[in-house]
Amino acid sequence: MAILNLLNKKYKWEFVNIGGSFRVSISSGEDLAHLAELDPKMWTVLSCPTTELEISDKSLKYMDCDGDGKIRVNDVVEVSQWITGILKDKDLLLKSSDNIDINSIDSSTEVGQKLYNSAKQILQNLGKEGTVISLADTADITAIFAKTRFNGDGIITAATADDDALKATIAAIVATIGSATDRSGEQGVGADQVEAFYAALAEYSAWYNAMPQMPYADKTDAVIEAYNALDQKVRDFFMRSKLAAFSPNSTAALDIQTSSIEAISAENLAAKSADIAAYPLTHISGKAEIDINAPINPAWDKYFQTIKTIAVEGNTITEEAWDAIAAKLAEYTAWKAAKAGASVESLGIDSIKSFIEQNNKAALLDLVAQDLAVKEESENIEMVDRFLYIFRDFYRLVKNFVTLHDFYDKSKETKAIFQCGKLIIDQRECHFCMRVDDAAKHSASAGASGMYLLYCDCTTKSKPGKMQIVATVTVGDIGELSVGKNGIFYDNSGLEWDAVITKIIDNPINISQSFWSPYRRMATAVENLINKSAADKDAKMMSKMTAELDNVSAKAKTLETPPAAGAAPATQATPAAPPFDIAKFAGIFAALGMAVGMIGTALTSIFKGLFALKWWQVIMLFAGIIMVVSGPAMVMAWLKLRRRNIAPLLNANGWAVNAMSKISIPFGETLTDIAKYPKIKLKDPYAKKGLPKWQRWTYSIASFLVVMAVLWLLNIFAFIGPKLQSPLPWFNKEKTEVAVEEEIAVAAKQETVDSTAIGQ
């Protein structure tokens, strides 16, 4: 690649020709540090999504500075300034390593000092010797904080406390108020939970101490539950009783209906409790009182027995007596409704009083404050994780963002971040495969790439769901590629997927494939025409046969039907066979003769014209015919192959590609490998046994003689000389007419001679 040196106002950039376009060369740490000075118009990509890429999702998340789900120019610039500003040697970024010696961090800056101290703390927390830290060390941040008492997140756990009473209090807060997850992975509490816990303790204690006298002692709560359950049902009874007293004739209608019970009597009544509960509480008699010994609706009997045994005095319950029970419960009920601090009620009043007496609130809040005191230092530990991910993956992102360098790399081992694996199908291996979210939506605009595309659905037992990919075919012919064909897809991790073609976008693969495309289309058209003709004839034949069968069936039914009384028997007249028409057949033979003659004449003209040409003119003639047929297709294919471009494929996936990225014919040949077998001769054990050589020669000579005889009969060789003229009469019409005229002349002459002789 030719390299050009162009001088920017502030930085000297180097440019290269990649994919048919000039692009900036990013080959040093200084180049990365000066990305902010590169004109955005010179960037190959302006934005790309943070999904479906062959870079760690965590790296993409860290480099998506504004968290909008896309990596943009501003994000890349911001990350470049941050990462290059905390390294002593910026060229270390070019190694894309997953580890670094912490002494390479520039601790002379504020951010570098924090990063250095945090990295050193991580190594100490993990008990590692040396100064090299790697992504494996920060892979599990919870393990880093598991051995630390304070980790800066403001959450304290039982492990944070050094007193059993404090541990018990923390456990009680977690059980009642709730918890938060500590950086160590344990459940703990923060200042908000501590405050809420002690507030609930005070509120519940104050409420409990204000408890009024229980009207029914320890059975008061049971009475309240039963009363609340029965209240509406009891009042329904009193209203029904009043209506029955007002209209005695309606008593039966207001009482339990036998028909309602009969309607459900055949079913499992244990499952009909809702229907039964809708019936009146007890029988309606017109008296506005409930006899406590009367039968009660089974659905309400449990609650009624509680009221009957605890709260009722006497043998009946009137409406006034029912209201009196409510009045008696009113104060206690109001107190219960005003319950406060219910979240800690499960601890029990004794434990609540004990926690209030211990009053560990201040001690717990002090632990929270101590934890928050190391917040910045602990957050810097997460910064180390961010640093290591960006340190490893940033240069790779830049190469695929600013220049698409990895895609055009000559090494097949180097893959662009949008290349997800390889597809093996139809004896070829497609290296340019991309993930797609929606194949239908992607294919709507991907056809503009000018490439032959295969959309596949991929499935594997190792992962749920399916993955959709698009693969490009840049070598070979169409072959057996068709919708529904199966193949195997290997992702970049080596996992095997079953792939099936769901859609094909047909564009030229190469020029040789385009050479045969007109003939392939003609063959397809002829095949379709033959199939259509055969189908039409088959349909007509079946229709005719069906009609004849129906006609025979109708005639059979007619013959089976006896004639009416007195009716003459029906006679079936047999049509007479038509006489032999010799004129008709003579016309047919004449037409056949004319057709053969016309064909022979046409072939004679063609062969005569060919034999009149020199050998090199014949070659040029056939070459011209081939070029007329295949030339346009080849020219169009050549133009399309020169315009092949990956930008439409990336744009359809949500990328903003800023420059054309062509796939030349030589480069396209590297994107697909086709099976190549050694030049060896192998005997097919199932091949058909051939004839002996003498028989093959005999058949060949005989076939040649037959062909030559047919050509002779068709008068093809007449132009060579009269001796090779066809003996068939329709090819010798002129000669026959001359012979007849000569015979007539001879006969006339003889007649003249005879007349003269008689006269003499």
N, C-alpha and C positions, 0 to 999 in steps of 0.2 A: 504494500500500500504506500502510495506516494504521500509524503508528509509535507504539509505547508506550514510555515511559521508566519503567524499574523500577530501584529502588535496591538493589543488593547490599550486603552488609555492608561490603565493601572496595572494590567497583568499581561504577560506574554503567553498566549495560548498556542497550542499546536493542534492542527486539524488533519483529519484523515478522510479517505473516501471509503465509506462503508455502505453497502446496499444501494449503490447508485447515487448517494448524496454525500456532500461534505458534512462532516460531524466533528465536534471538538473531541480531542483525545484527552482522556482522564487517566494519566499514567503515573501520577506522583501525589504525595500527601499535600504538596503545595497546591496542586490543581484542585483538590477537594476543599482546601481552606479558602480558595478564592471563587467558589461557585457563585457567591453572591454578586460577583462582578461579571458573570457570563450573561449575555443578553438572552432573555427567555425565548426570543424568536429562534435562537440557535439550539434549543433543547429539542431532542427528538420526541419526547413525551412530556406533556404538560400535567397530566394526572393519571392515576391508575387506582383501581379499587384495592382494598386491603384484604380481599378474600380471593380464593381460588388461585393463589400464587405459591410457588415453590420456595417460599421464605417463611420462617417461623412466624406464626400468628402473633406471638408475643413481640417479636422484633417489629412487625408492621404496626402493632398497637403503640409501641414506644415511639416510633417514627411518625405516627399520625398525631402531630402536635396539637391540632385543634379538635381531634376526636370526631371528625365528620365522616369517617369511613372511607376516606380517600387520601392517598399520598399526592400532594401537589408540589409545585416548584417551591413555594414558600416553606413548606415542611422540610424539604430536602436541604434548603439553604440554612434553615434554623438548626437542623441537626448537624450539618457540616460545621457550622461555627462553634457549636457546643462541644462536639467530640474532638475537633482539631485543637480547640483551645485548652484542653486538659491533658494533652500528650506532649511529651518532650520530643519524640520522633514521630512526625505525622505519617511517615511512610509505613509505619507498622500496620496501618489500616489496610494496606494493599495485600497483606498476608491473609486476611479474613480468618484469623485464628480465634479459637474459643477460649484462650487463656492468655494471661499477660502477667508480667512481673510488675508488681505494684510500684516498684522504683521507677518504672517508665512513666508514671503519672506525674504531671507537673504540679507539684505541691506549692509552687510559689504563688499560684492563684487561689482565691478563696474557694472556688468550687473544687479545684484540684486537691486542696488540703482536706476538705471534707470527704472527698472520695477516697483519698489515701487512708485517712484515719478509719473510715468505715470498712474499707477492704481489709485493713489490718485487724480490726475488731472481729470481722467474720472469721478470719483464719484462726484467731485466738479462741473464739467461741466453739469452733469445730475441732480445736486441738491439733491443727495442722502446723507442721514446721515449714520453714522456707518463706519465700515472698511471692510465689506464683499462685494466682487465684484463677479459677476457671468457672465456666458456666455450671459445671457439676456441683461446685461448692455453693452456688446460689440457687440451684434447681429447687430446693425445698427450703423456703424462707422460714417455715415453721420450725425446722430442725435447728436453724441458726438461733432462733429466739427461745427454743425449748430449755436451754441451759442458763438463760438469763432471768433474774428476778424482775427487773424492770426493762420494758422494751419500748416505752414512749408512746403507746397507743391510748393511754388513759384508762385501760382496763386492768383490774387486779383480779387475780385468781386465788384459790386456796394456797397455791405454791408461793404467792407473793407475801402472804402473812406469815409471821413467825410466832404466832400465839394461837393456842387452840380455841380460845374464845372468839378471836377474829375469824378464824377458819370457819367456825360454826355459824357465825353471823353471815359471812359471805354465802355459805351454803343455803341458809334460810332465805336470803335475798333472791338467790337464783331460783329457789323453789316457789317463791310467792310473787315477787315483782317481775321477774324475768331476767334474762342474761344477755351478754354480748360476747362475741367470739374474740378471744385474745389472739395476738400475733403468734403465740405459741401453739395455737389450735385448741386450747382449753376454753371452757365456758367460764366467764367471769362477770364482774359488775363494774360500772363506772359511777361517776359522781351522781348522775341523775337517778340511777337505781338506788343508791345509798340514801339520797334525800327522800325519794318516794317511799322507801321502806320505813324509815323512822317517822315520816309523816303519817303513814298508815297505822303504825303502832299507836301513836298518840290519839288518832281519831277513833280507832276501834276501842281503845281503853276508855276514853271519855264516853263513848256511846254505851259501852257495856256497863259502866258505873251508874248510868242514868236509867237503868232498867226498872220499870214499875213493877208492882206486885202482879204476879201471874194469877188470873181469876180462877183458873182450874188447875193450879199447881203445875206439876210436871207434864200434865196432859193438855195443857193449854194449846200448844202448837198443833197437836192432833185435832183438837176441836176447831181451830182456825182453818186448817186444811179441809176438814169435812164440811164446815159451814160454807166456805167459799165455793166448794164443789157443788153443794146442794142449793145454794141461794136462789138461782134462777129457776130451778125445777120446783122448789117449794112455792115460790110466788106464782108460777104457772098453775099449780094445783089450786091455790086460793082463788085465782081469777076464774078458773073453770067451775069451781064450786059456786061462786057468786052468779055466774051465768046460768048454771043449772037451777039455782034458787029463783032466779028471775024468770026463767023459761023451763019449767019442769019437763016439757016435752022434748027438750034438746039434751036431756041428761045422757041418754044412750049415745048420742053423737059425740058428746064431750068425753065420754069414758073410753076405755081401751076398746078398739074395734077388733072383733073376732076375725073379720076378713083380713086384717093386716097380719095377724098371727098365722092364719091359714096360708097366706101368700109365701111365707118363709118356712113353714113347718117341714117341708120336704128337704130342706137344706141343712147344712151343718150349722146349728144355731150358735155354736161357740165362735163362729166367724161373723156373726150378725149382731155383735154387741152394739154397733152404732145404730142399727135399725131399732133394736130393743130400747136403747137409751132414749129414743125419740118418743116412746109411749109415755103417758102420764105417770107421775110418781106412784100413785095408788088409785084405787077406784073412786070415781066421782059419784057422790050420793046427794049432793046439794047442801051438805053441811060444811061450813067454812072452818073445819078443824081436821087435824090428822090424828087418827087413832094409832098410837104408837105400837099397838099389837096387831094392826091390820096388815095384810100382805103388801109388801113393797116391791116395786119394779126391781128385778134382779140386778140390773145394771147400776142401781144406786143404793143397793141394800147395805154395802160395806160402810159407806159414809153415814147412812141413816143410823146404823147400829152404834157408831161412835157418838153421834149427837144424843141418841136415845139413852145410852148408858152413862154419859158424863154430864150433859148440859140440860136435860129435860127433867122437870119436876111435874109429876102427875102422869095421867094416861093419855093426854091429848096435847096437840100443839096447835095453838091458834096463831093468827097472824101477829097479834100483839106479843105473844110469847116468843115468836121467832125474832121479832125486832128487838126484844129485850136481850136475847142472847148476843145480838150484834152490838148493842149498847154496852154490854158487860165486857166485850172484847175490844172495844174501840180504843182505849188508852194503850193497851198492850200492842194492838195492831199498828197504831200510829208510831209507836216506838220502834217496832220492827222495820217499818217502812223507811225510817230515818237512819237505817244502819249506815255507818261510815267505817272506812278502813277494811272493807270486806276482803281485800286481797290477802290480808294476813290472818284471816279467821281460821284457816286450816291449821295454823300453828297451835291453836288452843290458848285460852286466856292465861294459863299459868306461864307458858313459854313467852307470851307477849309481854307479860309483866316482868319476866326475867330479863328480856332484851332491853326493856326500858330502863330497868335498874342498872344493867351493865353500862349502857350508854356508850357504845363503841363507835358512834358516828364520827366523832372527831378523828379517831385513830384511823378509820377507814378512809376518810377524805384526805388524810395526810399521806397514806399510801398511794392514793390516786395522784396527788400532787408530786410525789417523788417519781412516779412512773412518767408523768408528763414532763418532768424536768429533763429527761433524756430523749424527748420526742425528736428533736432535730437530728441527733446522732443516729437514732434508730431509723428515721426516714432516709437518712443517707445510706443505710444498709440496702434499702430497696433501690436507691440510686445506683449502687454498684451493680445490681442485676440489670438495670436498664443500660448501664455503660457497657457491660460485657456483651449483651445482645446486639447493641448497635455497633460495637467494636468488631464483631464477627460479620455482620450482614450488611453494613452500610455501603461498603465499596461495591458489593455485588448488586445492591439496589441501584446505585449510581450508574454502573455500567449498563444496566438494562433500562434505565430511565433517561439518561442524558444521551446515550449513543446506541443502544441495542447491540453493544459489542459482543455479548455472550451468544446471541443468536447467530451472528455471522462468524463466530470463531471456527477455525479450521478443525479443531479437535472435536470429534464426536462425543467425547466425554463431557465437554462443557455444554451445559444446557441453559437456555434463557429461563427466567423466572416464571414465564407463562407456559413452558413446555412441561407437561405433566407425566410423560412416559412414552411408551412405544406400543404400536398396534401391529400384530402379526396376523396377516390375512392374505389369502390367495397367493401364497409363495412370495410375499414381500413384507418388508419391515418398515413401517412408517414412523419416522422419528419426530416429526412435527405434529404433536397432538396437544390440544388445549381442552381444558374443562369449560363447559358451558352450563349456565343455569337453565336456560330454556332454548332447546334446539330449534323450535319453530320460529321464535323471535330472532334468534341469532342468524339463522339461514336466510331471513328476509333481506339482509344487507350484506351477508358474507359472500354472496355470489360475485360481487364487484371485485373480489380479490383476483379473479381470473384463474383460480386453482380448482383442481378436481377434488371435491370434499366428500368425506364419508362421515355422517353423523351416526354415532353408536350409543346404545344404552349398555352400560356395564354393571354387572352384579357380581358379588362375591359373598361367600358364607361368613367371611371374617368381619364384615361390616353390614349394618342394616341399610335398606333402601338401595337406590341405584345412583350411578354417576353417569352423567352425559358428557361425551367428548366429541370433538370434531378432529378428524385426521386428514392430512393432505397426502395425495398420491402424486408423485412427481416423476416416476420412472415406470416404464413398461406400458402394456396395453390395458384396456378395460378388463379383458379376461373374463373371469367368472364373478366379478363384482356386481352385486345386485342387492336390493332391499331384502332383508331377511337372512342374508349370509352371515354365518357365525365366524368369530375369530377370537383371539386371546389378546388382552391388553395387560401390560405390565406397567404399574406406576413406578415412580422414581425410587420408592422404597423396596421394589422388587415384588410387591404383592400382586398376585395373579387375579385377573377379573375375566369373567365370561363377557364377550362383547358380541352384539348383534347389530347389523346395519339397519337403521330406521329411515334414513333419507340420504339421497345422493344429489349433489350439485355437479352437473356435467359440464366440465370445461376441458380444453385440450390438455393431455398429459405430456405428449411430445409430438414432434412433426411426423414421425413415422406412423404413429397411431392415427394422425389426421389424414395421412395418405389413403388409408383404407376406409376411412369413415364414409365417403360417398357410396362405396360398394356395399359397405355394411348396411347403410340406410336403404339402398336399393334392394338388397337381399331381404331385409326386414319387411320392406313394402311388398315385395313379391310373395314372401311367406304369408304375410297377412292377407294378401289378395287370394292366394290359393286356399288358405284356411277359410276365408269368408265364402269363396265359391263352393268349397266342399261342404261347408255348413249349410249354405243355401240349397244345394242339391240334395243333401241329406234331409233337410226339412221338407223339400218338395216331395221326395220319394216317400218319406214317412206319411205325409199328408195324403199322397195318392193311395198308398197302401191302406191307410185308415179308412179312406173313402170307399175303396173297393171292398174291404171287409164289412163295412157298414151296409153296402149295397147287397153283398151276398147274404148277410144276416137278415136283411129286409125281405129278400126273395125267399129265403128259407121259411120265414114266418108266414109269408103269403101262401106258400105251398102247403104248410101245415094247417092253415085255416080251411075247414070244410066249406064247400059251396052251399049257398042258401037253397032251401027246398024249391024245386021247380026251376032253378037257374041252370043254364047250360054250363057244362064244365069249361073252365077257362083253358085256353090253349096258349102255349108260349111259342110265339113265332121265332124261329132261329134265323137270324140274318144271314143272308148268303154271302159267302166269301167273295171279295171283290176280284174281278178278273185281273190276270197279270198284264200290267201296263208296260210294254217294252219301251215305249217312248220315254216314259218317266225314268227308267233305269238308264236308257241311252243318254238322257240329259245329265243324269248324275255322273256317269262315267266321263262325259264330255267336260263337265265342270271340273272333275278331279284332274283330268288331263290338262286343262288350261291352267289350273293352279300349279301343277307340277312344272308345266312349261314356264310359267312366270317365275317360279322359284329358280328353276334352272337357268333361265335367262339372266335373272338378277345375279346369281352366283357366278355365272359366266362373265358378266360384265365386271364384277368385283375382281375375280381372279385374273381376268385379262388385263385389268388396270394395274394389278399388283405385279404381274409378270412383265408388264411394260416398263416397270420402274427398276432402277438399279438397286443393288442390295443395301447400300447406305441410305437410299431414299426410302426404302421400306422401313428401315429402322427408325428413321426420323418421323415417318408417318405414324407408326405405332406410338412413338414417344410423344408426338403431338397430341394424339387422341387421349393418352393417359394424362397429360398435363392439362388438357381441357377439362377432364373429369375431376382429377385430384388436385390440380393446381390451386383453384380458389380456396379449397379447404386448407391446404398447406399454408398458403399465404396468411389466411385469417388466423390459423393456429400459431404461426410465427409471430404475428403481431400481438396476439394475446399472451403468448409465453414471454415476450419481452416486457409486457406490462404487468406481469404477476406481482402482487403487492400484498404484504401481510397487514397493512394498516386497516383495511375493512374488517379483518378478523378480530383485531384487537379493539377497534371502535365498537364492534357489535358486542364486545364483552365489557364495555364501560370505560375503556381507555380513551384518553384524548391524545391521539398521535399527531404530532406536529410536523412530521416530514415523511415523504414517501420512502418506503422501505421495500425495495424490489427484490424479487427472487429471480436471478438470472438462470439461464438454462444450465450452465455448469454447476452453479450453487444448488439448483433444484435437484440435480443428480445425487447430491450428498444427503438429501433429506429423506430419501427412500432407497432401501437396499432390496435387490431382487435376487432370488435364489439362482446360484450359478453352479452347474455340475461339471465335473471334469470330462474331458473328451476321451471317453472309453467306450468300448463295444461290449454290451452285455446281452446275453441270449435270453429272450423271453420264453420261459418254459410253457407259457400258455398261448404262444403265437401259433397261428394257423400254419400247418406244414405246407411248404411251397411245392410246385411242380418241378419235375426234373428239367434241366436246362434245355434239352432237345424239344420237350413239349412246349416250353415257354416260347422258344424260337418258332416252332411250328405254328402255334396260335398267333404269335405276333405277325408272321408273314401272311397267314391266312386272313387275319383281320385287315392287314394293309391292302391285300388284293381285293377284299370285299369293298373296302372304302374306295379304292381306285375304280372298281367296276361301277359302283354307284355313281361316282363322279362322272365316269364315262357315259353312263346311261342318261345322266342329267345334262349331258352335252357341255360339261364344264371345260373339256379339253378341245372344243371345236376350234378355238382361235389358233391352236397350234398348227392344224392342218386338216384337210378333208378326210384323211384316213382315220382320224380320231373322232370323227363326228358320230353322234349318238344314232343308233339304228331305230330309235323310236320314231314313229311317223310324224308326230306333232312337232319334232325338231327338224324335219326334212320337208316341210310344206312347200317351200320354193322349188326344191329339186323335183318333187313329185309333179308339180304343175308344169315344169319345163319338159319333163319326160312325156307327159300326156300330150303337150302341144307338139312335140317331135313326132310322136306316134300318129297324131291326127294328120300332120303334114305328110308323113310317109304314106299313110293310107290314101290321102287325097291325090298324091302323086301317082300312086299305083292305080287308082281309079281312072286317072287321066290317061295313063298308058294303056289300060285295058280298053277304054272307050276308043282310043285311036286305032288300036288293033282291030276292033270289031268294024269300025268304019272302013278300014282298008279291005 
